[in-house]
């Protein structure tokens, strides 16, 4: 997983992810051209919470609903949220992507950053199945991370990263975009766009078939 550092000791439970600081502006650029103007965005696996802060601030009046399964991540998200004081940034939810998702009022989009390569394939299956059920017609799912295309890595660094991931957990690994697209199609999600991103990542947008 992406490394996260504690910003301060003691009562401050904020974590900081160097990757989140690097990639938040390119991801925001994709979100600006993709997300609707109103409604609630559910962020899956929010990590440190730094993305949630940046996106909620930039994309108001959209309401941003962060979530994670990790207690330390949830504490960090809440600490960042309290510091930021953004009215449209909601209290983080403890959410296991493979479990039952809570009802999200006015859900308009789901965003998932750097998750499906650092979790079992079953987590990706659960993500697309739940998004397909929860999103309204024309609702949006945005995925960010590294992908293979046509079965091939897009850069030597991604190949090395993939080997490292599989060494750490044989169920992890950089996914084939075509396999993910087939999974999305089974749940009524149609690919809208693919964006080349820094560090050989992709931003991929699916829309719920009406």
N, C-alpha and C positions, 0 to 999 in steps of 0.2 A: 504494500500500500504506500501511498504518498507519505513521506515523513512529515511530522508536525512537531514543532518546538513550543515549549511553554514560554510565554512572554515574560511572566513575572511569577515569583513564588508567593506563597501565602494564599490570601483569599481570592486573588485574581485567578480565575480558571480558564482564561482565554488561551487558546492554542493558535499557532500561526503555521501555515503551510506555504513554503517557498513556491511550490507549483501554483497554488491559488493566486498568489500575488503576481506571478508571471502571466498567467493565462486569462485573468478575469476580464481584461479589456477586449481581447479578441473574441472571447465568448459573448461578452456583452454586445459587441457589434453584430453578431449573428442573431442574438435574442431581439435586438431592436427591430430588425427587419422581419421577424418571424412571429413574435408573440402578439396576441390581441391587445387592445388598449385597456380592457377592463376584465375583471374576474380574478380568480385565485390561481397561482402557479404553485404546484407541489414540487419541491426539490427533494429528490431521493438521494440518500447518502451525502448529506450536506457537509460532513467532515468538520473542519474547524469553525465554520460559519462565516468565513470571510467573503465567500461568494454571495451568500445570502445578504450580507450587509451592502455590498457593492451593487447588487442587482436590485434590491428593494429600493435603495436610494435613487438609482438611475431610472427605474421603470415605474415609479408611482404615476397613476393611482392603482396599478396592479397590486394585489395583495400577495405577499411572498410567504409560503408555508414551508419552512425548513423541516427536515426530518433526518433521523439516523437511528441505528440500532445500538451504537456505542454510548455508554453512560458518560464517558469523558468527552466525547464529541457533543453530546446534548448539553452538558454543562458549559462547554466552550461557546456553543451557539448562543445559549441564553446569556452568558456573560457579555458577549459582543452585542447582543440585542439590547441589553440593559444600558450599555454604554452609548449605543447609537441613538436610542430613543425614537426610532422610526415608527410612525403609527401604522404603516402598512406591512411591517415585519411581524409575523405572528409567532407565538410561543412554539418552540420546536416540539415536534411529535416523535415519540419513540415508535419507529416503524421498521418492521422486518419485511423487506420486499417480498419474501416468499410466504408471508402470512396474510391475514385479512387486512385489507386497507380500510381505514376509517372513511366515513363519508366526509368529503371536502366540499363545503358550500361553494357554489358558483365556480367549480373547477373548470379552468379553461386550458391548462397546459401542464405537462409534466416535464421536468428537466432532470437529467441524470448525468453527472460529470465524473469521469474516471472511476467507474464502478465495474462494468461488465468484464473487464480484463483481470480484475483482482477479486473475483468471486467465481464460484462454480457456474457452469453453463445453466444449471437449474435456476440460478438467480436471474439471468437474462430472460429465460422462459417465463418466470413469474412476473418480471417487470412488464414485458409486452402483453401478457395475458391480462394483468390487472389494469394497465393503461387502456387496453382495448375495451375493457368493460366500463371503466370509470370516466373516460373522456366523452364529452358530448360530440355530436357530429361537427366536423371541422376543428375539433380540439387538436392540440399539437403536442407531440413528444419530441424532445430534443436530446440527443445523446452526444457526448463529447469524449474522445479518447483515441488511442491508436487502433488501427484496423489493418488487416491484410486485404488486398484486392486481387481477385482472380487467384486466390490461393498463395499469393506471394507477398512478402513483406515489402513495404514501400520505402524502406531505408535500412541500411545495416544497423543503425542504432536501435530500431524497432525489433530487429531479429535478435540482437543481444538482450534487449529488454524481455522479449518473449522467453528466451532460454532461462533468464534469471527468475522470472515469474514461475515457470514450470518447475524449476529447482526448489523454489520455496513451497509450492503446493501444486501437485500434478493436475489439479482441477482448474487451475488458473491459466491464463494465456491470452495473447492478442487474438481477437476473433476475426473470422472472415466476414467482410462486409456482406457478401452475398448470402451467407448463412443467416446473418442477422436480418437481412431484408426478407428472406423467406419466412423467418419467424414472425416478423412484423405483419406480413401479408396474411398469415393464418389468423391474425387477430384484428383484421380490418383496418390496418394502418398502412397507408400508401406513402411511399417516399416522395417528399417534395423537393428536397435539395441536399447537396453535399458540398461542404465548404472546406477547402484546404486551410489548415490552421498551423500555427507555429509548432516547432519541434516534432514535425511529421505526425501530427494528430489530425483528426477530422471532426467536423461538426456536422451531424446528420439530423435532418428534420423529417419527421413523419407526420402526416395529418390523418385524423380519424375519418374514415370513409363515411359520408353521410347516408 
